[in-house]
Structure formats: C-alpha cells, structure tokens
Amino acid sequence: MAIPAKLTRCSGMVMLCLFLELLLAASARNILYSVPEETDKGSFVGNIAKDLGLEPQELAERGVRIVSRGRTQ
C-alpha cells in the first residue's frame, strides 16, 4: 500500500510544478521593438504600458525592467 500513496504524492507534486510553471509563464511577458538605425535619437518607439495592458504607474509597482540589446544599456 505504500507504493500507491507515494505515487499519489509524486503526481500531486508534478501537478503543482506544472501549475506554477504555467502561472509564471502567464505573468512574464516580453515585448520587442525594432528600431531602424536611421531613426533620430529621441524618437517615439512604443508605449510600453499600453502594450502590456497596464496603467503607467503600474510599471514601477510591478518592477518592469527595460533592457537594450545594443551597445549601450
């Protein structure tokens, strides 16, 4: 009888891990903006808050990070 109980605990842990993975994947989003090299410095590229479906003040509250993959950050 110990085997079925152990198997039940293992399957429960697997289900919990899968649920947590789905939850994390749903809350993490990436947005990619492509900007041509010829674009003038200071040009409008995109509205991050709108594209994430958030209010602007929510960006700081949620710890949004902006990372550039160019030569400078």
CHARMM-style PDB file with segment names, atoms N, HN, CA, C and O in Angstrom:
ATOM      1  N   MET     1       0.795  -1.206   0.000  1.00  0.00      PROA
ATOM      2  CA  MET     1       0.000   0.000   0.000  1.00  0.00      PROA
ATOM      3  C   MET     1       0.840   1.274   0.000  1.00  0.00      PROA
ATOM      4  O   MET     1       0.330   2.344  -0.333  1.00  0.00      PROA
ATOM      5  N   ALA     2       2.104   1.180   0.364  1.00  0.00      PROA
ATOM      6  HN  ALA     2       2.518   0.311   0.634  1.00  0.00      PROA
ATOM      7  CA  ALA     2       2.963   2.356   0.412  1.00  0.00      PROA
ATOM      8  C   ALA     2       3.245   2.896  -0.984  1.00  0.00      PROA
ATOM      9  O   ALA     2       3.445   4.098  -1.160  1.00  0.00      PROA
ATOM     10  N   ILE     3       3.261   2.027  -1.958  1.00  0.00      PROA
ATOM     11  HN  ILE     3       3.099   1.051  -1.816  1.00  0.00      PROA
ATOM     12  CA  ILE     3       3.564   2.475  -3.322  1.00  0.00      PROA
ATOM     13  C   ILE     3       2.463   3.380  -3.875  1.00  0.00      PROA
ATOM     14  O   ILE     3       2.788   4.446  -4.398  1.00  0.00      PROA
ATOM     15  N   PRO     4       1.180   3.016  -3.790  1.00  0.00      PROA
ATOM     16  CA  PRO     4       0.159   3.933  -4.306  1.00  0.00      PROA
ATOM     17  C   PRO     4       0.148   5.278  -3.589  1.00  0.00      PROA
ATOM     18  O   PRO     4      -0.068   6.302  -4.238  1.00  0.00      PROA
ATOM     19  N   ALA     5       0.368   5.315  -2.293  1.00  0.00      PROA
ATOM     20  HN  ALA     5       0.543   4.483  -1.767  1.00  0.00      PROA
ATOM     21  CA  ALA     5       0.395   6.583  -1.567  1.00  0.00      PROA
ATOM     22  C   ALA     5       1.568   7.443  -2.030  1.00  0.00      PROA
ATOM     23  O   ALA     5       1.427   8.654  -2.205  1.00  0.00      PROA
ATOM     24  N   LYS     6       2.719   6.814  -2.227  1.00  0.00      PROA
ATOM     25  HN  LYS     6       2.833   5.830  -2.085  1.00  0.00      PROA
ATOM     26  CA  LYS     6       3.900   7.542  -2.704  1.00  0.00      PROA
ATOM     27  C   LYS     6       3.671   8.057  -4.121  1.00  0.00      PROA
ATOM     28  O   LYS     6       4.047   9.182  -4.449  1.00  0.00      PROA
ATOM     29  N   LEU     7       3.056   7.234  -4.949  1.00  0.00      PROA
ATOM     30  HN  LEU     7       2.750   6.320  -4.682  1.00  0.00      PROA
ATOM     31  CA  LEU     7       2.754   7.632  -6.327  1.00  0.00      PROA
ATOM     32  C   LEU     7       1.785   8.810  -6.344  1.00  0.00      PROA
ATOM     33  O   LEU     7       1.930   9.724  -7.156  1.00  0.00      PROA
ATOM     34  N   THR     8       0.810   8.791  -5.460  1.00  0.00      PROA
ATOM     35  HN  THR     8       0.692   8.049  -4.801  1.00  0.00      PROA
ATOM     36  CA  THR     8      -0.157   9.886  -5.383  1.00  0.00      PROA
ATOM     37  C   THR     8       0.533  11.181  -4.984  1.00  0.00      PROA
ATOM     38  O   THR     8       0.236  12.235  -5.547  1.00  0.00      PROA
ATOM     39  N   ARG     9       1.448  11.120  -4.022  1.00  0.00      PROA
ATOM     40  HN  ARG     9       1.689  10.264  -3.565  1.00  0.00      PROA
ATOM     41  CA  ARG     9       2.191  12.309  -3.611  1.00  0.00      PROA
ATOM     42  C   ARG     9       3.046  12.839  -4.749  1.00  0.00      PROA
ATOM     43  O   ARG     9       3.128  14.050  -4.955  1.00  0.00      PROA
ATOM     44  N   CYS    10       3.683  11.942  -5.486  1.00  0.00      PROA
ATOM     45  HN  CYS    10       3.617  10.959  -5.318  1.00  0.00      PROA
ATOM     46  CA  CYS    10       4.529  12.365  -6.614  1.00  0.00      PROA
ATOM     47  C   CYS    10       3.701  13.026  -7.702  1.00  0.00      PROA
ATOM     48  O   CYS    10       4.096  14.062  -8.235  1.00  0.00      PROA
ATOM     49  N   SER    11       2.563  12.444  -8.037  1.00  0.00      PROA
ATOM     50  HN  SER    11       2.242  11.601  -7.603  1.00  0.00      PROA
ATOM     51  CA  SER    11       1.741  13.034  -9.091  1.00  0.00      PROA
ATOM     52  C   SER    11       1.177  14.377  -8.644  1.00  0.00      PROA
ATOM     53  O   SER    11       0.998  15.280  -9.460  1.00  0.00      PROA
ATOM     54  N   GLY    12       0.899  14.508  -7.352  1.00  0.00      PROA
ATOM     55  HN  GLY    12       1.045  13.774  -6.689  1.00  0.00      PROA
ATOM     56  CA  GLY    12       0.449  15.797  -6.828  1.00  0.00      PROA
ATOM     57  C   GLY    12       1.528  16.850  -6.947  1.00  0.00      PROA
ATOM     58  O   GLY    12       1.241  17.996  -7.294  1.00  0.00      PROA
ATOM     59  N   MET    13       2.759  16.481  -6.666  1.00  0.00      PROA
ATOM     60  HN  MET    13       2.992  15.550  -6.385  1.00  0.00      PROA
ATOM     61  CA  MET    13       3.879  17.421  -6.788  1.00  0.00      PROA
ATOM     62  C   MET    13       4.114  17.808  -8.244  1.00  0.00      PROA
ATOM     63  O   MET    13       4.409  18.965  -8.543  1.00  0.00      PROA
ATOM     64  N   VAL    14       3.985  16.847  -9.141  1.00  0.00      PROA
ATOM     65  HN  VAL    14       3.746  15.907  -8.898  1.00  0.00      PROA
ATOM     66  CA  VAL    14       4.148  17.129 -10.566  1.00  0.00      PROA
ATOM     67  C   VAL    14       3.074  18.111 -11.019  1.00  0.00      PROA
ATOM     68  O   VAL    14       3.373  19.061 -11.742  1.00  0.00      PROA
ATOM     69  N   MET    15       1.843  17.895 -10.607  1.00  0.00      PROA
ATOM     70  HN  MET    15       1.600  17.123 -10.019  1.00  0.00      PROA
ATOM     71  CA  MET    15       0.749  18.801 -10.977  1.00  0.00      PROA
ATOM     72  C   MET    15       0.992  20.198 -10.411  1.00  0.00      PROA
ATOM     73  O   MET    15       0.738  21.192 -11.091  1.00  0.00      PROA
ATOM     74  N   LEU    16       1.481  20.282  -9.177  1.00  0.00      PROA
ATOM     75  HN  LEU    16       1.688  19.475  -8.624  1.00  0.00      PROA
ATOM     76  CA  LEU    16       1.775  21.577  -8.571  1.00  0.00      PROA
ATOM     77  C   LEU    16       2.871  22.296  -9.350  1.00  0.00      PROA
ATOM     78  O   LEU    16       2.759  23.494  -9.608  1.00  0.00      PROA
ATOM     79  N   CYS    17       3.925  21.583  -9.724  1.00  0.00      PROA
ATOM     80  HN  CYS    17       4.016  20.610  -9.514  1.00  0.00      PROA
ATOM     81  CA  CYS    17       5.012  22.184 -10.503  1.00  0.00      PROA
ATOM     82  C   CYS    17       4.522  22.677 -11.860  1.00  0.00      PROA
ATOM     83  O   CYS    17       4.892  23.768 -12.294  1.00  0.00      PROA
ATOM     84  N   LEU    18       3.706  21.894 -12.522  1.00  0.00      PROA
ATOM     85  HN  LEU    18       3.405  21.007 -12.170  1.00  0.00      PROA
ATOM     86  CA  LEU    18       3.160  22.312 -13.818  1.00  0.00      PROA
ATOM     87  C   LEU    18       2.287  23.547 -13.672  1.00  0.00      PROA
ATOM     88  O   LEU    18       2.353  24.459 -14.496  1.00  0.00      PROA
ATOM     89  N   PHE    19       1.469  23.581 -12.626  1.00  0.00      PROA
ATOM     90  HN  PHE    19       1.415  22.840 -11.956  1.00  0.00      PROA
ATOM     91  CA  PHE    19       0.607  24.733 -12.383  1.00  0.00      PROA
ATOM     92  C   PHE    19       1.443  25.988 -12.133  1.00  0.00      PROA
ATOM     93  O   PHE    19       1.156  27.048 -12.691  1.00  0.00      PROA
ATOM     94  N   LEU    20       2.470  25.871 -11.300  1.00  0.00      PROA
ATOM     95  HN  LEU    20       2.702  25.010 -10.847  1.00  0.00      PROA
ATOM     96  CA  LEU    20       3.325  27.022 -11.016  1.00  0.00      PROA
ATOM     97  C   LEU    20       4.063  27.504 -12.256  1.00  0.00      PROA
ATOM     98  O   LEU    20       4.232  28.708 -12.450  1.00  0.00      PROA
ATOM     99  N   GLU    21       4.500  26.580 -13.089  1.00  0.00      PROA
ATOM    100  HN  GLU    21       4.363  25.602 -12.932  1.00  0.00      PROA
ATOM    101  CA  GLU    21       5.172  26.952 -14.344  1.00  0.00      PROA
ATOM    102  C   GLU    21       4.231  27.732 -15.253  1.00  0.00      PROA
ATOM    103  O   GLU    21       4.622  28.743 -15.838  1.00  0.00      PROA
ATOM    104  N   LEU    22       2.997  27.265 -15.372  1.00  0.00      PROA
ATOM    105  HN  LEU    22       2.679  26.444 -14.897  1.00  0.00      PROA
ATOM    106  CA  LEU    22       2.012  27.976 -16.193  1.00  0.00      PROA
ATOM    107  C   LEU    22       1.706  29.352 -15.620  1.00  0.00      PROA
ATOM    108  O   LEU    22       1.556  30.319 -16.367  1.00  0.00      PROA
ATOM    109  N   LEU    23       1.616  29.442 -14.316  1.00  0.00      PROA
ATOM    110  HN  LEU    23       1.738  28.657 -13.709  1.00  0.00      PROA
ATOM    111  CA  LEU    23       1.345  30.721 -13.663  1.00  0.00      PROA
ATOM    112  C   LEU    23       2.473  31.715 -13.921  1.00  0.00      PROA
ATOM    113  O   LEU    23       2.215  32.879 -14.228  1.00  0.00      PROA
ATOM    114  N   LEU    24       3.713  31.267 -13.798  1.00  0.00      PROA
ATOM    115  HN  LEU    24       3.923  30.322 -13.548  1.00  0.00      PROA
ATOM    116  CA  LEU    24       4.858  32.146 -14.051  1.00  0.00      PROA
ATOM    117  C   LEU    24       4.933  32.560 -15.516  1.00  0.00      PROA
ATOM    118  O   LEU    24       5.228  33.715 -15.821  1.00  0.00      PROA
ATOM    119  N   ALA    25       4.670  31.633 -16.410  1.00  0.00      PROA
ATOM    120  HN  ALA    25       4.431  30.695 -16.162  1.00  0.00      PROA
ATOM    121  CA  ALA    25       4.718  31.946 -17.840  1.00  0.00      PROA
ATOM    122  C   ALA    25       3.643  32.954 -18.215  1.00  0.00      PROA
ATOM    123  O   ALA    25       3.862  33.800 -19.081  1.00  0.00      PROA
ATOM    124  N   ALA    26       2.499  32.872 -17.580  1.00  0.00      PROA
ATOM    125  HN  ALA    26       2.321  32.184 -16.876  1.00  0.00      PROA
ATOM    126  CA  ALA    26       1.406  33.794 -17.890  1.00  0.00      PROA
ATOM    127  C   ALA    26       1.700  35.203 -17.385  1.00  0.00      PROA
ATOM    128  O   ALA    26       1.239  36.176 -17.982  1.00  0.00      PROA
ATOM    129  N   SER    27       2.455  35.327 -16.302  1.00  0.00      PROA
ATOM    130  HN  SER    27       2.829  34.536 -15.817  1.00  0.00      PROA
ATOM    131  CA  SER    27       2.710  36.644 -15.738  1.00  0.00      PROA
ATOM    132  C   SER    27       3.928  37.327 -16.346  1.00  0.00      PROA
ATOM    133  O   SER    27       4.051  38.547 -16.235  1.00  0.00      PROA
ATOM    134  N   ALA    28       4.816  36.602 -16.973  1.00  0.00      PROA
ATOM    135  HN  ALA    28       4.717  35.611 -17.063  1.00  0.00      PROA
ATOM    136  CA  ALA    28       6.019  37.183 -17.565  1.00  0.00      PROA
ATOM    137  C   ALA    28       5.782  37.425 -19.056  1.00  0.00      PROA
ATOM    138  O   ALA    28       5.376  36.523 -19.789  1.00  0.00      PROA
ATOM    139  N   ARG    29       6.039  38.634 -19.480  1.00  0.00      PROA
ATOM    140  HN  ARG    29       6.369  39.367 -18.885  1.00  0.00      PROA
ATOM    141  CA  ARG    29       5.862  38.976 -20.891  1.00  0.00      PROA
ATOM    142  C   ARG    29       7.098  39.691 -21.401  1.00  0.00      PROA
ATOM    143  O   ARG    29       7.774  40.415 -20.670  1.00  0.00      PROA
ATOM    144  N   ASN    30       7.369  39.471 -22.657  1.00  0.00      PROA
ATOM    145  HN  ASN    30       6.820  38.883 -23.251  1.00  0.00      PROA
ATOM    146  CA  ASN    30       8.454  40.185 -23.331  1.00  0.00      PROA
ATOM    147  C   ASN    30       7.865  40.962 -24.492  1.00  0.00      PROA
ATOM    148  O   ASN    30       7.001  40.466 -25.215  1.00  0.00      PROA
ATOM    149  N   ILE    31       8.337  42.173 -24.659  1.00  0.00      PROA
ATOM    150  HN  ILE    31       9.039  42.576 -24.072  1.00  0.00      PROA
ATOM    151  CA  ILE    31       7.929  42.993 -25.800  1.00  0.00      PROA
ATOM    152  C   ILE    31       9.202  43.369 -26.538  1.00  0.00      PROA
ATOM    153  O   ILE    31      10.183  43.788 -25.923  1.00  0.00      PROA
ATOM    154  N   LEU    32       9.187  43.224 -27.826  1.00  0.00      PROA
ATOM    155  HN  LEU    32       8.391  42.884 -28.326  1.00  0.00      PROA
ATOM    156  CA  LEU    32      10.349  43.542 -28.642  1.00  0.00      PROA
ATOM    157  C   LEU    32       9.971  44.642 -29.618  1.00  0.00      PROA
ATOM    158  O   LEU    32       9.016  44.502 -30.383  1.00  0.00      PROA
ATOM    159  N   TYR    33      10.714  45.724 -29.592  1.00  0.00      PROA
ATOM    160  HN  TYR    33      11.490  45.838 -28.971  1.00  0.00      PROA
ATOM    161  CA  TYR    33      10.541  46.815 -30.539  1.00  0.00      PROA
ATOM    162  C   TYR    33      11.755  46.827 -31.460  1.00  0.00      PROA
ATOM    163  O   TYR    33      12.890  46.768 -30.987  1.00  0.00      PROA
ATOM    164  N   SER    34      11.531  46.900 -32.747  1.00  0.00      PROA
ATOM    165  HN  SER    34      10.609  46.947 -33.131  1.00  0.00      PROA
ATOM    166  CA  SER    34      12.617  47.025 -33.709  1.00  0.00      PROA
ATOM    167  C   SER    34      12.696  48.479 -34.153  1.00  0.00      PROA
ATOM    168  O   SER    34      11.689  49.074 -34.537  1.00  0.00      PROA
ATOM    169  N   VAL    35      13.882  49.040 -34.100  1.00  0.00      PROA
ATOM    170  HN  VAL    35      14.700  48.556 -33.789  1.00  0.00      PROA
ATOM    171  CA  VAL    35      14.083  50.446 -34.455  1.00  0.00      PROA
ATOM    172  C   VAL    35      15.145  50.520 -35.540  1.00  0.00      PROA
ATOM    173  O   VAL    35      16.273  50.074 -35.327  1.00  0.00      PROA
ATOM    174  N   PRO    36      14.807  51.076 -36.701  1.00  0.00      PROA
ATOM    175  CA  PRO    36      15.805  51.217 -37.764  1.00  0.00      PROA
ATOM    176  C   PRO    36      16.967  52.100 -37.311  1.00  0.00      PROA
ATOM    177  O   PRO    36      16.781  53.012 -36.505  1.00  0.00      PROA
ATOM    178  N   GLU    37      18.145  51.830 -37.822  1.00  0.00      PROA
ATOM    179  HN  GLU    37      18.296  51.089 -38.476  1.00  0.00      PROA
ATOM    180  CA  GLU    37      19.334  52.603 -37.451  1.00  0.00      PROA
ATOM    181  C   GLU    37      19.187  54.081 -37.760  1.00  0.00      PROA
ATOM    182  O   GLU    37      19.748  54.922 -37.058  1.00  0.00      PROA
ATOM    183  N   GLU    38      18.438  54.404 -38.805  1.00  0.00      PROA
ATOM    184  HN  GLU    38      17.982  53.721 -39.375  1.00  0.00      PROA
ATOM    185  CA  GLU    38      18.308  55.796 -39.237  1.00  0.00      PROA
ATOM    186  C   GLU    38      17.406  56.615 -38.333  1.00  0.00      PROA
ATOM    187  O   GLU    38      17.325  57.834 -38.489  1.00  0.00      PROA
ATOM    188  N   THR    39      16.723  55.971 -37.387  1.00  0.00      PROA
ATOM    189  HN  THR    39      16.790  54.982 -37.260  1.00  0.00      PROA
ATOM    190  CA  THR    39      15.780  56.682 -36.526  1.00  0.00      PROA
ATOM    191  C   THR    39      16.512  57.720 -35.678  1.00  0.00      PROA
ATOM    192  O   THR    39      17.549  57.437 -35.078  1.00  0.00      PROA
ATOM    193  N   ASP    40      15.945  58.931 -35.643  1.00  0.00      PROA
ATOM    194  HN  ASP    40      15.103  59.161 -36.130  1.00  0.00      PROA
ATOM    195  CA  ASP    40      16.554  60.015 -34.870  1.00  0.00      PROA
ATOM    196  C   ASP    40      16.516  59.712 -33.385  1.00  0.00      PROA
ATOM    197  O   ASP    40      15.577  59.091 -32.886  1.00  0.00      PROA
ATOM    198  N   LYS    41      17.551  60.161 -32.685  1.00  0.00      PROA
ATOM    199  HN  LYS    41      18.314  60.666 -33.090  1.00  0.00      PROA
ATOM    200  CA  LYS    41      17.608  59.999 -31.240  1.00  0.00      PROA
ATOM    201  C   LYS    41      16.430  60.743 -30.623  1.00  0.00      PROA
ATOM    202  O   LYS    41      16.131  61.874 -31.006  1.00  0.00      PROA
ATOM    203  N   GLY    42      15.768  60.104 -29.671  1.00  0.00      PROA
ATOM    204  HN  GLY    42      16.011  59.185 -29.360  1.00  0.00      PROA
ATOM    205  CA  GLY    42      14.621  60.713 -29.005  1.00  0.00      PROA
ATOM    206  C   GLY    42      13.297  60.442 -29.693  1.00  0.00      PROA
ATOM    207  O   GLY    42      12.268  60.958 -29.258  1.00  0.00      PROA
ATOM    208  N   SER    43      13.292  59.646 -30.759  1.00  0.00      PROA
ATOM    209  HN  SER    43      14.128  59.226 -31.113  1.00  0.00      PROA
ATOM    210  CA  SER    43      12.058  59.330 -31.473  1.00  0.00      PROA
ATOM    211  C   SER    43      11.173  58.400 -30.647  1.00  0.00      PROA
ATOM    212  O   SER    43      11.674  57.586 -29.871  1.00  0.00      PROA
ATOM    213  N   PHE    44       9.852  58.525 -30.817  1.00  0.00      PROA
ATOM    214  HN  PHE    44       9.445  59.186 -31.447  1.00  0.00      PROA
ATOM    215  CA  PHE    44       8.898  57.662 -30.139  1.00  0.00      PROA
ATOM    216  C   PHE    44       8.958  56.275 -30.763  1.00  0.00      PROA
ATOM    217  O   PHE    44       8.899  56.130 -31.984  1.00  0.00      PROA
ATOM    218  N   VAL    45       9.075  55.262 -29.922  1.00  0.00      PROA
ATOM    219  HN  VAL    45       9.123  55.379 -28.930  1.00  0.00      PROA
ATOM    220  CA  VAL    45       9.170  53.884 -30.410  1.00  0.00      PROA
ATOM    221  C   VAL    45       7.914  53.103 -30.073  1.00  0.00      PROA
ATOM    222  O   VAL    45       7.353  52.435 -30.941  1.00  0.00      PROA
ATOM    223  N   GLY    46       7.464  53.175 -28.837  1.00  0.00      PROA
ATOM    224  HN  GLY    46       7.919  53.718 -28.132  1.00  0.00      PROA
ATOM    225  CA  GLY    46       6.280  52.424 -28.443  1.00  0.00      PROA
ATOM    226  C   GLY    46       5.838  52.801 -27.047  1.00  0.00      PROA
ATOM    227  O   GLY    46       6.612  53.357 -26.267  1.00  0.00      PROA
ATOM    228  N   ASN    47       4.584  52.494 -26.733  1.00  0.00      PROA
ATOM    229  HN  ASN    47       3.955  52.043 -27.366  1.00  0.00      PROA
ATOM    230  CA  ASN    47       4.024  52.753 -25.420  1.00  0.00      PROA
ATOM    231  C   ASN    47       4.046  51.442 -24.637  1.00  0.00      PROA
ATOM    232  O   ASN    47       3.167  50.597 -24.802  1.00  0.00      PROA
ATOM    233  N   ILE    48       5.049  51.283 -23.789  1.00  0.00      PROA
ATOM    234  HN  ILE    48       5.763  51.970 -23.654  1.00  0.00      PROA
ATOM    235  CA  ILE    48       5.250  50.027 -23.067  1.00  0.00      PROA
ATOM    236  C   ILE    48       4.051  49.700 -22.190  1.00  0.00      PROA
ATOM    237  O   ILE    48       3.576  48.565 -22.193  1.00  0.00      PROA
ATOM    238  N   ALA    49       3.557  50.676 -21.440  1.00  0.00      PROA
ATOM    239  HN  ALA    49       3.943  51.599 -21.438  1.00  0.00      PROA
ATOM    240  CA  ALA    49       2.426  50.422 -20.536  1.00  0.00      PROA
ATOM    241  C   ALA    49       1.211  49.943 -21.324  1.00  0.00      PROA
ATOM    242  O   ALA    49       0.557  48.977 -20.933  1.00  0.00      PROA
ATOM    243  N   LYS    50       0.910  50.613 -22.425  1.00  0.00      PROA
ATOM    244  HN  LYS    50       1.442  51.398 -22.743  1.00  0.00      PROA
ATOM    245  CA  LYS    50      -0.251  50.237 -23.237  1.00  0.00      PROA
ATOM    246  C   LYS    50      -0.061  48.841 -23.836  1.00  0.00      PROA
ATOM    247  O   LYS    50      -0.995  48.040 -23.846  1.00  0.00      PROA
ATOM    248  N   ASP    51       1.134  48.547 -24.331  1.00  0.00      PROA
ATOM    249  HN  ASP    51       1.893  49.198 -24.323  1.00  0.00      PROA
ATOM    250  CA  ASP    51       1.391  47.250 -24.949  1.00  0.00      PROA
ATOM    251  C   ASP    51       1.328  46.099 -23.943  1.00  0.00      PROA
ATOM    252  O   ASP    51       1.043  44.961 -24.314  1.00  0.00      PROA
ATOM    253  N   LEU    52       1.595  46.399 -22.672  1.00  0.00      PROA
ATOM    254  HN  LEU    52       1.827  47.324 -22.370  1.00  0.00      PROA
ATOM    255  CA  LEU    52       1.480  45.389 -21.616  1.00  0.00      PROA
ATOM    256  C   LEU    52       0.075  45.350 -21.006  1.00  0.00      PROA
ATOM    257  O   LEU    52      -0.238  44.464 -20.211  1.00  0.00      PROA
ATOM    258  N   GLY    53      -0.765  46.318 -21.385  1.00  0.00      PROA
ATOM    259  HN  GLY    53      -0.510  47.038 -22.030  1.00  0.00      PROA
ATOM    260  CA  GLY    53      -2.108  46.382 -20.832  1.00  0.00      PROA
ATOM    261  C   GLY    53      -2.123  46.887 -19.398  1.00  0.00      PROA
ATOM    262  O   GLY    53      -2.962  46.470 -18.599  1.00  0.00      PROA
ATOM    263  N   LEU    54      -1.194  47.789 -19.067  1.00  0.00      PROA
ATOM    264  HN  LEU    54      -0.513  48.128 -19.716  1.00  0.00      PROA
ATOM    265  CA  LEU    54      -1.082  48.332 -17.718  1.00  0.00      PROA
ATOM    266  C   LEU    54      -1.253  49.839 -17.735  1.00  0.00      PROA
ATOM    267  O   LEU    54      -1.132  50.483 -18.777  1.00  0.00      PROA
ATOM    268  N   GLU    55      -1.536  50.389 -16.566  1.00  0.00      PROA
ATOM    269  HN  GLU    55      -1.635  49.866 -15.719  1.00  0.00      PROA
ATOM    270  CA  GLU    55      -1.512  51.831 -16.390  1.00  0.00      PROA
ATOM    271  C   GLU    55      -0.052  52.229 -16.171  1.00  0.00      PROA
ATOM    272  O   GLU    55       0.712  51.440 -15.615  1.00  0.00      PROA
ATOM    273  N   PRO    56       0.362  53.431 -16.592  1.00  0.00      PROA
ATOM    274  CA  PRO    56       1.767  53.836 -16.443  1.00  0.00      PROA
ATOM    275  C   PRO    56       2.313  53.708 -15.021  1.00  0.00      PROA
ATOM    276  O   PRO    56       3.461  53.301 -14.847  1.00  0.00      PROA
ATOM    277  N   GLN    57       1.524  54.043 -14.003  1.00  0.00      PROA
ATOM    278  HN  GLN    57       0.591  54.374 -14.144  1.00  0.00      PROA
ATOM    279  CA  GLN    57       2.018  53.953 -12.624  1.00  0.00      PROA
ATOM    280  C   GLN    57       2.239  52.506 -12.181  1.00  0.00      PROA
ATOM    281  O   GLN    57       2.979  52.261 -11.228  1.00  0.00      PROA
ATOM    282  N   GLU    58       1.610  51.552 -12.855  1.00  0.00      PROA
ATOM    283  HN  GLU    58       1.008  51.751 -13.629  1.00  0.00      PROA
ATOM    284  CA  GLU    58       1.779  50.140 -12.515  1.00  0.00      PROA
ATOM    285  C   GLU    58       3.153  49.603 -12.929  1.00  0.00      PROA
ATOM    286  O   GLU    58       3.609  48.600 -12.381  1.00  0.00      PROA
ATOM    287  N   LEU    59       3.810  50.247 -13.877  1.00  0.00      PROA
ATOM    288  HN  LEU    59       3.439  51.062 -14.322  1.00  0.00      PROA
ATOM    289  CA  LEU    59       5.113  49.769 -14.335  1.00  0.00      PROA
ATOM    290  C   LEU    59       6.110  49.689 -13.182  1.00  0.00      PROA
ATOM    291  O   LEU    59       6.765  48.664 -12.995  1.00  0.00      PROA
ATOM    292  N   ALA    60       6.223  50.766 -12.411  1.00  0.00      PROA
ATOM    293  HN  ALA    60       5.690  51.598 -12.562  1.00  0.00      PROA
ATOM    294  CA  ALA    60       7.154  50.777 -11.282  1.00  0.00      PROA
ATOM    295  C   ALA    60       6.697  49.816 -10.190  1.00  0.00      PROA
ATOM    296  O   ALA    60       7.518  49.123  -9.590  1.00  0.00      PROA
ATOM    297  N   GLU    61       5.397  49.772  -9.932  1.00  0.00      PROA
ATOM    298  HN  GLU    61       4.730  50.335 -10.419  1.00  0.00      PROA
ATOM    299  CA  GLU    61       4.864  48.889  -8.894  1.00  0.00      PROA
ATOM    300  C   GLU    61       5.176  47.420  -9.186  1.00  0.00      PROA
ATOM    301  O   GLU    61       5.413  46.634  -8.269  1.00  0.00      PROA
ATOM    302  N   ARG    62       5.175  47.062 -10.459  1.00  0.00      PROA
ATOM    303  HN  ARG    62       4.983  47.700 -11.204  1.00  0.00      PROA
ATOM    304  CA  ARG    62       5.412  45.671 -10.850  1.00  0.00      PROA
ATOM    305  C   ARG    62       6.881  45.370 -11.139  1.00  0.00      PROA
ATOM    306  O   ARG    62       7.227  44.237 -11.472  1.00  0.00      PROA
ATOM    307  N   GLY    63       7.737  46.368 -11.015  1.00  0.00      PROA
ATOM    308  HN  GLY    63       7.456  47.288 -10.744  1.00  0.00      PROA
ATOM    309  CA  GLY    63       9.168  46.149 -11.207  1.00  0.00      PROA
ATOM    310  C   GLY    63       9.557  45.913 -12.657  1.00  0.00      PROA
ATOM    311  O   GLY    63      10.421  45.081 -12.935  1.00  0.00      PROA
ATOM    312  N   VAL    64       8.935  46.629 -13.584  1.00  0.00      PROA
ATOM    313  HN  VAL    64       8.234  47.305 -13.359  1.00  0.00      PROA
ATOM    314  CA  VAL    64       9.245  46.477 -15.000  1.00  0.00      PROA
ATOM    315  C   VAL    64      10.681  46.907 -15.259  1.00  0.00      PROA
ATOM    316  O   VAL    64      11.125  47.941 -14.760  1.00  0.00      PROA
ATOM    317  N   ARG    65      11.408  46.111 -16.042  1.00  0.00      PROA
ATOM    318  HN  ARG    65      11.048  45.271 -16.448  1.00  0.00      PROA
ATOM    319  CA  ARG    65      12.787  46.423 -16.416  1.00  0.00      PROA
ATOM    320  C   ARG    65      12.843  46.616 -17.915  1.00  0.00      PROA
ATOM    321  O   ARG    65      12.186  45.892 -18.663  1.00  0.00      PROA
ATOM    322  N   ILE    66      13.622  47.587 -18.361  1.00  0.00      PROA
ATOM    323  HN  ILE    66      14.155  48.175 -17.753  1.00  0.00      PROA
ATOM    324  CA  ILE    66      13.812  47.826 -19.780  1.00  0.00      PROA
ATOM    325  C   ILE    66      15.272  47.524 -20.092  1.00  0.00      PROA
ATOM    326  O   ILE    66      16.176  48.137 -19.524  1.00  0.00      PROA
ATOM    327  N   VAL    67      15.496  46.577 -20.998  1.00  0.00      PROA
ATOM    328  HN  VAL    67      14.762  46.079 -21.460  1.00  0.00      PROA
ATOM    329  CA  VAL    67      16.850  46.147 -21.327  1.00  0.00      PROA
ATOM    330  C   VAL    67      17.076  46.345 -22.810  1.00  0.00      PROA
ATOM    331  O   VAL    67      16.274  45.913 -23.638  1.00  0.00      PROA
ATOM    332  N   SER    68      18.189  47.011 -23.143  1.00  0.00      PROA
ATOM    333  HN  SER    68      18.841  47.363 -22.471  1.00  0.00      PROA
ATOM    334  CA  SER    68      18.559  47.208 -24.532  1.00  0.00      PROA
ATOM    335  C   SER    68      19.582  46.159 -24.925  1.00  0.00      PROA
ATOM    336  O   SER    68      20.454  45.812 -24.128  1.00  0.00      PROA
ATOM    337  N   ARG    69      19.487  45.663 -26.117  1.00  0.00      PROA
ATOM    338  HN  ARG    69      18.779  45.945 -26.764  1.00  0.00      PROA
ATOM    339  CA  ARG    69      20.455  44.679 -26.577  1.00  0.00      PROA
ATOM    340  C   ARG    69      21.494  45.275 -27.506  1.00  0.00      PROA
ATOM    341  O   ARG    69      22.232  44.554 -28.177  1.00  0.00      PROA
ATOM    342  N   GLY    70      21.544  46.596 -27.539  1.00  0.00      PROA
ATOM    343  HN  GLY    70      20.944  47.181 -26.994  1.00  0.00      PROA
ATOM    344  CA  GLY    70      22.527  47.279 -28.362  1.00  0.00      PROA
ATOM    345  C   GLY    70      23.854  47.385 -27.649  1.00  0.00      PROA
ATOM    346  O   GLY    70      24.130  46.644 -26.705  1.00  0.00      PROA
ATOM    347  N   ARG    71      24.677  48.318 -28.109  1.00  0.00      PROA
ATOM    348  HN  ARG    71      24.453  48.920 -28.875  1.00  0.00      PROA
ATOM    349  CA  ARG    71      25.984  48.517 -27.488  1.00  0.00      PROA
ATOM    350  C   ARG    71      25.888  49.170 -26.120  1.00  0.00      PROA
ATOM    351  O   ARG    71      26.739  48.953 -25.257  1.00  0.00      PROA
ATOM    352  N   THR    72      24.862  49.958 -25.930  1.00  0.00      PROA
ATOM    353  HN  THR    72      24.171  50.134 -26.631  1.00  0.00      PROA
ATOM    354  CA  THR    72      24.689  50.645 -24.634  1.00  0.00      PROA
ATOM    355  C   THR    72      23.365  50.214 -24.012  1.00  0.00      PROA
ATOM    356  O   THR    72      22.442  49.787 -24.706  1.00  0.00      PROA
ATOM    357  N   GLN    73      23.295  50.334 -22.711  1.00  0.00      PROA
ATOM    358  HN  GLN    73      24.045  50.681 -22.147  1.00  0.00      PROA
ATOM    359  CA  GLN    73      22.065  49.978 -21.989  1.00  0.00      PROA
ATOM    360  C   GLN    73      21.393  51.222 -21.472  1.00  0.00      PROA
ATOM    361  OT1 GLN    73      20.342  51.138 -20.836  1.00  0.00      PROA
TER     362      GLN     73
END
